[in-house]
Amino acid sequence: MSAGNLLLYLGIISCCSAAVFLLKGKIKSGVMFTRLSAAFVTLAMMLLAYSFISLDYSLFYVWQHDNEQMPLLYRLSAIMVGQEGTYLVWAWLSLIVVLVHTERHKTSDAPLLTDVYALIGCAFLLILTAGMSPFTSIFTMEGASLPVSGNGLDPALLDLLMPLHIFSVFAAYAFTVIPAAASLAYLTRGEMPNVRNYLRFSWLFLSIGMITGGIWANRLLGWSGFWQWDPVQSSILATWLLLTAALHAIVRFAIGEYKKWFPLLCIITFLLTIYTTFVARSGIYSSIHSFPGTSSWWLLIVFMVAVIIFSLVLGSRYDAHETLRSGGIRAAFAPHNTFYFTVALLLVMAFISLWGPTVYIILFYTGQKIIMFPEYYNVLFYPFIVGLSYLLGACMLYGRVKNRTLAGVGIIYFAASLILGIAIPDSAHTVAAPGPYTGFLEKILGSFSVTSYLPVFFFVTGTVLFKMIRDCRIKNRVVSLHLTGVNLLHLGIVFIILGAIFSTSFETSHNFTYAFNEKGVYKEKGGIGLRYLDFRLEKEGPDWLQVVDFEIFDGTRMNMSTVYRKSRQFGFISNAAVHHGILSDTKVDFEGLLPHQLQQGKIEMNVKKQPLASFMWLGSAMLVSGILITIIASLMSKRQKEIGLSIGEKSQGA
């Protein structure tokens, strides 16, 4: 047995032992074995990292994803590229989160059951890791000998955003373990520790993962933009939506509402991380996110089914009666009702996002196949996005203006949305163009102009800014900081939505053709200028690169290069050149030249202009900054309470 596998097995044994000791109330032993488990798995991570750095090709996983030509950063990043490595990273991060939680509460027996459930989840992840071990020797393959070089990474993965994207997603997954475990403990014994910051950290990391993934995908020609409704993307979006719903539900849970639904939301969110892993590893989908089908998929299904049944049995003991409160205009905008609608809309959107991948799986096992086009998601999502955005604006104004004023302003903006949605006839800018199999409802919803979101954007932006100005009166620094974060992240949401809608719906595309001898020639189309500077062939290891240097004129002048790579192992990869402008992004694609095209001596470049894409990236920055500020405010508040308790104890002692 290799040292790496031994460490994994010791980690599993220690993790299970910790759960047993904590269940029996033996806190010291439970904490000790939790530390041991985290230490063993950390050593396994360090051993794998060393194997990648030192090019230990005796490990099949290292040979599969590493080689001597890769820089050190990408060698370490390659740990997270294959499914064996991602299982280990996921298990390791989850154990670290559980260890931190255990250490924080080791003097109290209140959250013991939470730690027990969390350790069971970690043990499951470790079992998955051991079953798909990254420490498998290459000599277990028939006729294998020690390789002199490794396969390396697909050049499409050689991007600085790659490690940040993958790590952020699995960090988000890891932070869902404690809320889910705490929810199971609550449904079992009625004990619920504060899990709000765990949800916030998970939401933060998943947001970063989605944002970095979108920026990265936008640079690759094969992905045609930042979002494609890929099955794994759809599942991750559903997870993000449920996290958002849980963060809203916990506000009402703290005052005695959602006693059943909030815990179930946390549990389902954790299960969705497992489900997304199943989608990626089932071998059913053909996607850049997917891995070849593996034997581990059935373990994921068994674990999900077991947790679902257990949760439903526990949850059946709680009253789930949650209703709207009547009472005229004032009650309509009351927090109880607006939170109720917010959570409901987020759940519906999560269901829509999951429906496509799930139906595909069901039909696959019945011998049928179905294709979910992006239009399906766009048509169904758009009305809920509009409704949720208006609800956001109403929440921002509630209690700060008269309810009749709020209702009147909302109706005016909503009417403006309807007028713009119906009155602008340009079919190129509708929610979705009708197809041969488009149903009646889809035609109606898809025929709305996306310009109908403009009044929504101005309504929400105005209400958030109005609230931010009013919040400046608050003297308490921590409360003011928290509200600033909340306002900022909500403002970021509508900026992202507007940028995503307009950058795709109003995107323009122009082709520029140059002969090799036209160096320095300036051409202009659609308000975009291009000057071809040079074309060259370069050899990088076994790969050939075709590089085009050019100047682009789009408000400012920029020197840029676009690269087309012919990889002997991975095929053709095109990395677009992207210029992020103040009001728009400009993307230049070069699809490369085949030998006969090289003889013709002509270069073709496609230039796409994406208006208001900058709003999307600005909104992303606001969203991430906002949630970080709320986390900082929460930590400051906790620190103040601890100082207050300490002073109180000292004064009593005196």
C-alpha positions in Angstrom: 0.0 0.0 0.0 1.3 3.4 -0.9 1.9 6.1 1.7 -0.8 8.3 0.1 -3.5 5.5 0.3 -2.4 4.7 3.9 -3.0 8.3 4.9 -6.4 8.3 3.3 -7.4 5.1 5.1 -6.1 6.5 8.4 -8.1 9.7 7.7 -11.3 7.6 7.2 -10.7 5.6 10.4 -10.0 8.7 12.4 -13.0 10.5 11.0 -15.4 7.7 11.9 -13.8 7.3 15.3 -14.3 11.1 16.0 -18.0 10.8 15.0 -18.5 7.8 17.4 -16.7 9.5 20.3 -18.7 12.7 19.9 -21.9 10.8 19.6 -21.1 9.2 23.0 -20.3 12.6 24.5 -16.6 12.0 24.8 -15.6 15.5 23.6 -11.9 15.3 24.2 -11.5 12.1 22.3 -13.8 13.3 19.5 -11.8 16.5 19.0 -8.5 14.6 19.1 -9.6 12.2 16.4 -11.0 15.1 14.3 -7.6 16.7 14.5 -6.0 13.4 13.5 -8.3 12.9 10.5 -7.6 16.5 9.3 -3.9 16.0 9.8 -3.8 12.7 7.9 -5.8 14.1 4.9 -3.6 17.3 5.0 -0.5 15.1 4.8 -2.1 13.3 1.9 -2.7 16.6 0.1 0.9 17.7 0.7 2.2 14.3 -0.6 0.1 14.7 -3.8 1.3 18.3 -4.2 4.9 17.1 -3.8 4.3 14.3 -6.3 3.1 16.9 -8.9 6.0 19.3 -8.2 8.6 16.5 -8.4 7.0 14.9 -11.5 6.5 11.5 -9.8 5.2 9.6 -12.9 5.0 6.4 -10.9 1.5 7.8 -9.9 -1.0 7.3 -12.7 -2.8 10.6 -11.8 0.4 12.6 -11.9 1.4 11.1 -15.3 -2.1 11.9 -16.6 -2.1 15.6 -15.8 1.5 16.8 -15.2 4.7 17.3 -17.3 8.0 19.0 -17.0 7.1 21.9 -19.4 4.4 23.2 -17.1 5.2 26.1 -14.7 5.0 25.3 -11.0 1.7 27.1 -10.5 0.0 24.9 -13.1 1.6 21.7 -11.7 -0.1 22.4 -8.4 -3.3 23.5 -10.1 -3.3 20.2 -12.0 -4.2 18.4 -8.7 -7.7 19.8 -9.2 -8.2 18.9 -12.9 -9.1 15.2 -12.6 -11.9 13.7 -10.6 -9.5 11.8 -8.2 -7.9 15.1 -7.2 -11.1 17.0 -6.9 -12.5 14.4 -4.5 -9.4 14.7 -2.3 -9.6 18.6 -2.4 -13.3 18.5 -1.5 -12.8 16.0 1.4 -9.8 18.0 2.7 -11.5 21.4 2.6 -14.6 19.9 4.3 -12.6 18.4 7.1 -10.8 21.7 7.6 -14.2 23.4 7.9 -15.5 20.8 10.3 -12.3 21.0 12.4 -12.6 24.7 12.7 -16.3 24.3 13.9 -15.3 21.6 16.3 -12.4 23.6 17.8 -14.7 26.6 18.2 -17.3 24.6 20.2 -15.1 22.0 22.0 -16.0 23.4 25.4 -19.7 23.0 24.8 -21.8 19.9 24.1 -24.5 21.9 22.3 -23.3 21.4 18.8 -22.0 17.8 19.3 -24.7 16.2 17.0 -23.9 18.8 14.3 -20.2 17.7 14.4 -21.3 14.0 14.3 -23.4 14.5 11.1 -20.7 16.7 9.6 -18.0 14.0 10.2 -20.3 11.4 8.6 -20.4 13.6 5.5 -16.6 14.0 5.5 -16.2 10.2 5.9 -18.3 9.7 2.9 -16.2 12.1 0.8 -13.0 10.3 2.0 -14.5 6.9 1.0 -15.1 8.4 -2.4 -11.6 9.6 -2.5 -10.1 6.3 -1.5 -12.2 4.5 -4.1 -10.9 6.8 -6.8 -7.5 7.3 -5.3 -5.0 9.8 -6.9 -2.3 7.6 -5.4 -2.8 4.6 -7.7 0.5 3.4 -9.0 1.0 3.4 -12.8 2.4 -0.1 -12.4 -1.1 -1.5 -11.7 -1.7 -1.0 -15.4 -0.9 -4.1 -17.5 2.5 -3.9 -19.2 3.2 -0.4 -17.7 6.7 1.0 -17.3 7.9 4.2 -15.7 7.2 7.0 -18.2 9.8 9.6 -18.9 7.2 12.4 -19.4 3.6 13.1 -18.6 0.6 14.1 -20.6 0.3 17.5 -19.1 -2.8 19.7 -19.1 -5.1 20.6 -22.0 -3.9 24.0 -23.1 -7.4 25.3 -22.6 -6.9 24.8 -18.9 -3.7 26.8 -18.8 -5.2 30.0 -17.4 -4.6 31.8 -14.1 -8.4 31.7 -13.5 -8.5 27.9 -13.7 -7.2 27.1 -10.1 -9.2 30.0 -8.6 -12.4 28.8 -10.4 -12.1 25.1 -9.3 -10.9 25.8 -5.8 -13.6 28.4 -5.2 -16.4 25.9 -6.2 -15.1 23.1 -4.0 -14.6 25.6 -1.1 -18.2 26.5 -1.5 -19.2 22.9 -1.4 -17.2 22.4 1.8 -18.9 25.2 3.6 -22.3 23.6 3.0 -21.4 20.7 5.2 -21.9 22.5 8.6 -25.3 24.1 7.7 -26.6 20.7 6.5 -25.3 18.9 9.5 -26.7 21.6 11.9 -30.1 21.3 10.2 -30.1 17.5 10.7 -29.2 18.0 14.3 -32.0 20.6 14.6 -34.5 18.2 13.1 -33.3 15.5 15.5 -33.0 17.3 18.8 -34.1 20.9 18.2 -30.5 22.3 18.5 -29.5 24.8 15.9 -26.1 26.6 16.1 -25.6 29.8 14.2 -24.7 28.8 10.6 -25.2 32.1 8.9 -21.5 32.8 8.2 -21.0 29.3 6.8 -23.8 30.0 4.3 -22.3 33.4 3.6 -18.8 31.8 2.9 -20.3 29.2 0.7 -22.3 31.8 -1.2 -19.2 33.9 -1.5 -17.0 31.1 -2.9 -19.6 29.8 -5.2 -20.2 33.4 -6.6 -16.4 33.7 -7.1 -16.3 30.3 -8.8 -19.2 31.2 -11.2 -17.7 34.7 -12.0 -14.2 33.4 -12.7 -15.6 30.6 -14.7 -17.6 33.1 -16.8 -14.6 35.3 -17.5 -12.4 32.3 -18.3 -15.0 30.8 -20.7 -15.4 34.1 -22.5 -11.7 33.8 -23.5 -12.2 30.4 -25.2 -13.5 30.3 -28.7 -15.2 26.9 -28.2 -17.4 28.2 -25.4 -18.8 31.2 -27.3 -19.3 33.4 -24.2 -19.5 33.4 -20.5 -22.7 31.2 -20.0 -24.0 28.3 -22.1 -26.5 26.5 -19.8 -24.1 23.6 -19.6 -25.6 20.8 -17.4 -23.0 21.3 -14.7 -23.5 25.1 -14.9 -27.2 24.7 -14.6 -26.8 22.5 -11.5 -24.3 24.9 -9.9 -26.7 27.8 -10.6 -29.4 25.9 -8.8 -27.1 25.4 -5.8 -26.4 29.1 -5.8 -30.1 30.0 -5.9 -30.8 27.6 -3.0 -28.0 29.1 -1.0 -29.5 32.5 -1.7 -32.9 31.2 -0.6 -31.3 29.8 2.6 -29.7 33.2 3.4 -33.1 34.8 3.2 -34.9 32.1 5.1 -32.4 32.2 8.0 -33.5 35.8 8.7 -37.1 34.6 9.3 -35.9 31.4 11.1 -34.2 33.6 13.7 -37.6 35.1 14.7 -39.4 31.8 14.8 -40.5 31.2 11.2 -39.5 28.5 8.6 -38.8 26.0 11.4 -39.0 23.2 8.9 -38.2 24.8 5.6 -34.9 26.5 6.5 -33.3 23.3 7.7 -34.5 21.5 4.7 -33.1 24.2 2.4 -29.7 23.8 4.0 -29.8 20.0 3.6 -31.0 20.2 0.0 -28.2 22.7 -0.8 -25.6 20.2 0.4 -27.3 17.4 -1.5 -27.2 19.6 -4.7 -23.4 19.7 -4.4 -23.5 15.9 -4.4 -26.0 15.9 -7.3 -23.8 18.3 -9.4 -20.9 15.9 -8.8 -23.1 13.1 -10.1 -24.0 15.1 -13.2 -20.3 15.7 -13.9 -19.3 12.1 -13.3 -22.2 10.0 -14.6 -20.7 9.8 -18.1 -24.1 10.7 -19.5 -23.3 14.3 -20.6 -20.8 15.5 -23.2 -19.5 18.7 -21.6 -16.2 20.4 -20.8 -17.2 20.0 -17.1 -17.9 16.3 -17.4 -15.6 13.4 -16.6 -15.8 9.9 -18.1 -18.3 7.7 -16.4 -16.9 6.1 -13.3 -17.9 3.4 -10.7 -18.4 6.1 -8.0 -21.6 7.4 -9.4 -23.8 4.9 -7.6 -22.3 5.8 -4.2 -23.4 9.4 -4.9 -26.9 8.2 -5.6 -27.1 6.0 -2.5 -25.8 8.7 -0.2 -28.3 11.3 -1.6 -31.3 8.9 -1.3 -30.3 8.0 2.3 -30.0 11.6 3.4 -33.3 12.6 1.7 -35.2 9.8 3.4 -33.6 10.5 6.7 -34.3 14.3 6.4 -38.0 13.7 5.4 -38.6 11.4 8.3 -37.1 13.9 10.7 -38.9 16.8 9.1 -42.3 15.2 9.2 -42.4 15.9 12.9 -42.4 19.7 12.3 -45.3 21.8 11.3 -44.5 23.3 7.8 -47.4 25.7 7.8 -46.2 29.0 6.3 -48.8 31.3 4.8 -49.0 34.9 3.5 -50.5 37.5 5.8 -53.4 39.6 4.6 -54.1 43.1 5.5 -54.1 45.5 2.5 -51.2 47.3 0.9 -49.2 47.6 4.2 -49.2 43.8 4.7 -48.5 43.1 1.1 -45.0 44.7 1.4 -44.4 43.4 5.0 -41.1 41.5 5.4 -43.0 38.2 6.2 -44.7 38.3 2.8 -41.8 39.7 0.7 -39.4 37.1 2.2 -42.0 34.4 1.5 -42.2 35.4 -2.2 -38.4 35.8 -2.5 -37.8 32.3 -1.2 -40.6 30.9 -3.4 -39.3 32.5 -6.6 -35.7 31.4 -5.9 -37.0 27.8 -5.4 -38.9 27.9 -8.7 -35.8 29.2 -10.5 -33.7 26.5 -9.0 -36.2 23.9 -10.1 -36.1 25.2 -13.7 -32.4 25.2 -13.6 -32.3 21.5 -12.5 -35.1 20.3 -14.7 -33.0 20.1 -17.9 -30.1 18.0 -16.5 -32.6 15.8 -14.5 -34.9 15.1 -17.4 -31.9 14.3 -19.6 -30.8 11.7 -17.0 -34.2 10.1 -16.7 -34.7 9.8 -20.5 -31.1 8.5 -20.9 -31.9 5.5 -18.7 -35.1 4.9 -20.7 -33.1 4.8 -23.9 -34.2 8.2 -25.1 -32.4 11.5 -25.5 -33.4 15.1 -25.4 -31.7 18.4 -26.1 -32.4 21.4 -23.8 -31.7 24.5 -25.8 -30.7 27.8 -24.1 -34.0 29.3 -25.2 -35.8 26.9 -22.8 -34.0 28.4 -19.8 -34.1 32.0 -21.1 -37.9 31.9 -21.7 -38.7 30.4 -18.3 -36.2 32.4 -16.3 -36.9 35.8 -17.6 -40.3 36.5 -16.0 -39.1 35.3 -12.6 -35.9 37.4 -12.9 -38.1 40.4 -13.6 -40.5 39.6 -10.7 -37.6 38.9 -8.3 -35.9 42.2 -9.2 -39.1 44.2 -8.6 -39.5 42.4 -5.3 -35.9 43.4 -4.4 -36.7 47.0 -5.0 -39.9 46.9 -3.0 -38.0 45.4 0.0 -35.5 48.2 -0.2 -38.2 50.9 0.0 -40.4 49.2 2.6 -40.7 51.2 5.8 -38.8 54.2 4.3 -41.7 55.6 2.2 -45.4 55.4 2.5 -46.8 52.0 1.3 -49.1 53.8 -1.2 -46.1 55.6 -2.6 -44.2 52.4 -2.9 -47.1 50.7 -4.7 -47.6 53.6 -7.0 -43.9 53.9 -8.0 -43.7 50.1 -8.5 -46.8 50.1 -10.8 -45.3 52.9 -12.9 -42.1 51.1 -13.5 -43.8 47.8 -14.0 -46.1 49.4 -16.6 -43.0 50.8 -18.3 -41.5 47.3 -18.5 -44.7 46.0 -20.1 -44.8 48.8 -22.7 -41.2 48.3 -23.6 -41.6 44.5 -23.7 -44.5 44.6 -26.1 -44.1 47.8 -28.1 -40.5 47.2 -29.3 -41.0 44.8 -32.3 -37.3 44.0 -33.0 -37.3 40.1 -32.9 -33.5 40.1 -32.6 -33.7 41.5 -29.1 -36.5 39.3 -27.7 -36.1 36.9 -24.8 -35.9 34.0 -27.2 -36.5 33.7 -31.0 -39.3 31.2 -31.9 -38.3 27.9 -33.3 -40.1 25.1 -35.2 -41.1 23.3 -32.0 -41.8 26.3 -29.9 -45.1 26.1 -27.9 -47.7 28.8 -27.6 -46.7 29.8 -24.0 -43.0 29.9 -25.0 -43.8 32.1 -28.0 -45.7 34.6 -25.8 -43.0 34.7 -23.1 -40.1 34.7 -25.6 -41.6 37.5 -27.7 -41.0 40.1 -25.0 -38.2 42.6 -25.7 -35.3 42.4 -23.3 -35.4 46.2 -23.1 -38.2 45.6 -20.7 -35.5 45.0 -18.0 -34.3 48.6 -18.2 -37.1 50.0 -16.0 -36.5 47.2 -13.6 -32.8 48.1 -13.4 -33.5 51.8 -12.8 -36.2 51.0 -10.2 -33.9 48.7 -8.2 -30.8 50.9 -8.6 -32.8 54.0 -7.4 -34.3 52.2 -4.4 -31.0 50.7 -3.3 -29.3 54.1 -3.6 -32.2 55.7 -1.7 -31.8 53.2 1.1 -28.0 53.6 1.2 -28.4 57.4 1.7 -31.0 56.8 4.5 -28.7 54.2 6.1 -26.0 56.8 6.4 -27.9 58.2 9.4 -27.3 55.0 11.4 -24.7 55.7 14.2 -23.8 52.1 15.0 -20.7 51.4 12.9 -21.2 47.6 12.7 -24.9 47.9 11.7 -24.0 50.5 9.2 -21.2 48.3 7.7 -23.6 45.3 7.5 -26.3 47.3 5.7 -23.7 48.7 3.3 -22.7 45.2 2.4 -26.3 44.1 1.9 -27.1 47.1 -0.2 -24.0 46.6 -2.4 -24.5 42.9 -3.1 -28.2 43.5 -4.1 -27.1 46.4 -6.4 -24.5 44.0 -7.9 -27.2 41.5 -8.7 -29.2 43.8 -11.0 -26.0 45.1 -12.6 -25.0 41.5 -13.4 -28.5 40.7 -14.9 -28.5 43.8 -17.0 -25.0 43.2 -18.3 -25.7 39.6 -19.0 -28.9 40.3 -20.9 -27.7 43.2 -23.0 -24.2 41.9 -23.8 -25.7 38.7 -25.3 -28.9 40.2 -26.9 -27.2 43.3 -28.4 -23.9 41.6 -29.4 -22.6 42.6 -32.8 -20.2 40.6 -34.9 -17.9 41.7 -37.8 -15.4 39.7 -39.8 -12.1 41.4 -40.8 -10.0 39.8 -43.6 -6.3 40.7 -44.1 -3.7 39.5 -46.6 -0.3 38.8 -45.1 1.1 41.9 -46.9 -1.4 44.2 -45.4 0.6 44.9 -42.3 -0.3 48.3 -40.8 -3.5 48.6 -42.8 -6.4 50.1 -40.8 -10.0 48.8 -41.4 -13.2 49.8 -39.7 -16.6 48.1 -39.3 -19.5 48.9 -37.0 -17.5 51.6 -35.2 -14.7 49.2 -34.4 -11.2 49.8 -36.0 -8.6 47.2 -36.5 -5.0 47.4 -37.7 -3.2 44.2 -38.5 0.4 44.2 -37.3 1.9 40.8 -37.7 1.3 37.1 -38.2 3.8 34.5 -36.9 4.3 30.8 -36.3 5.8 29.7 -33.0 6.7 26.3 -31.6 6.0 25.6 -27.9 7.2 22.1 -27.0 5.3 19.7 -29.3 2.6 22.3 -30.1 2.5 24.9 -32.9 1.1 28.4 -32.3 -0.4 30.8 -34.8 -0.2 34.3 -33.3 -1.8 37.4 -34.8 -0.8 40.8 -33.4 -3.1 43.8 -34.0 -4.2 47.1 -32.7 -7.9 47.6 -31.9 -9.6 51.0 -31.8 -12.7 51.0 -29.6 -12.8 54.3 -27.7 -9.1 53.6 -26.8 -6.2 52.1 -28.7 -5.0 48.7 -27.5 -2.2 46.4 -28.7 -3.4 42.8 -28.5 -2.7 39.3 -29.7 -4.9 36.3 -30.4 -3.5 32.8 -30.4 -4.5 29.6 -32.2 -2.8 26.5 -30.8 -2.5 23.2 -32.6 -1.8 20.7 -29.9 -0.5 17.2 -30.8 -2.5 15.7 -28.0 -5.5 17.9 -27.4 -6.3 19.2 -30.8 -7.1 22.8 -31.7 -7.5 25.6 -29.1 -8.3 29.2 -29.8 -7.7 31.8 -27.1 -9.6 35.0 -27.9 -8.3 38.5 -27.1 -10.7 40.3 -24.9 -10.6 44.1 -24.2 -12.7 45.2 -21.2 -14.0 48.7 -22.0 -15.9 51.1 -19.8 -19.3 50.5 -21.5 -18.6 47.3 -23.5 -16.3 44.4 -24.1 -14.6 43.7 -27.4 -13.6 40.1 -28.2 -11.4 39.2 -31.2 -11.4 35.5 -32.3 -8.9 33.9 -34.7 -9.9 30.4 -35.8 -6.4 29.6 -37.2 -5.2 28.7 -40.7 -5.0 25.2 -42.2 -2.0 24.5 -44.6 -4.0 25.3 -47.7 -5.2 28.6 -46.1 -1.6 29.5 -45.3 -0.8 29.3 -48.9 -3.6 31.7 -49.8 -2.0 34.2 -47.4 -5.2 35.5 -45.8 -6.2 36.0 -42.2 -9.8 36.1 -40.9 -10.6 37.6 -37.6 -14.0 37.9 -36.0 -14.6 40.9 -33.8 -17.6 40.8 -31.3 -18.7 43.8 -29.4 -20.7 43.1 -26.2 -22.4 46.2 -24.9 -22.8 46.7 -21.2 -20.7 43.6 -20.4 -18.7 45.9 -18.1 -21.9 46.2 -16.0 -21.7 42.4 -15.5 -18.1 42.6 -14.2 -18.8 45.7 -12.1 -21.8 44.0 -10.6 -19.7 40.9 -9.9 -17.2 43.1 -8.0 -20.1 44.7 -6.0 -21.6 41.4 -5.2 -18.3 39.9 -3.9 -17.4 43.1 -2.0 -20.9 43.2 -0.5 -20.9 39.7 0.9 -17.3 40.2 2.2 -18.4 43.4 4.0 -21.4 41.5 5.7 -19.0 38.8 6.8 -16.6 41.3 8.3 -19.5 43.1 10.0 -20.7 39.8 11.5 -17.2 39.0 12.8 -16.9 42.5 14.3 -20.3 42.2 16.0 -19.3 38.8 17.5 -16.1 40.3 18.7 -17.9 43.2 20.4 -20.3 40.7 22.1 -17.3 38.6 23.4 -15.6 41.8 24.7 -18.8 42.8 26.4 -19.2 39.4 28.1 -15.6 39.4 29.2 -16.1 42.9 30.8 -19.3 41.7 32.5 -17.6 38.6 34.0 -14.7 40.7 35.3 -17.1 43.3 36.9 -19.0 40.5 38.6 -15.8 38.9 39.8 -14.8 42.3 41.3 
